[in-house]
Amino acid sequence: MRVTVDSLVFTAERQRLELRFCCESCAYFFAEPDARCAHGWPQAEHRAARYGATDERRAEVVFCKEFELG
Ligand code: SF4
């Protein structure tokens, strides 16, 4: 699911609510040895690094339909 957000607001809310939605917090993610998804899904849009600092106010958050809090 793709949601367009104000990146400054989203970053603040993400920190305040301790929102977990990236692969690194997912039960199906195996960091070792090769940072893979147990289901073989592409991860580029779901990794935490995608949501780093940016000067762009408008951003797109991409939620994985199979995310399971690990
Ligand atoms: S199920 Fe989705 S969120 Fe979980 S590791 Fe795979 S791609 Fe990432």
Residues whose N, C-alpha, C, O or C-beta is under 5 A from the ligand:
A	BS01	SF4	F21 C22 C23 C26 Y28 F29 C37 W41 P42 Q43 H46 C64 E66 F67
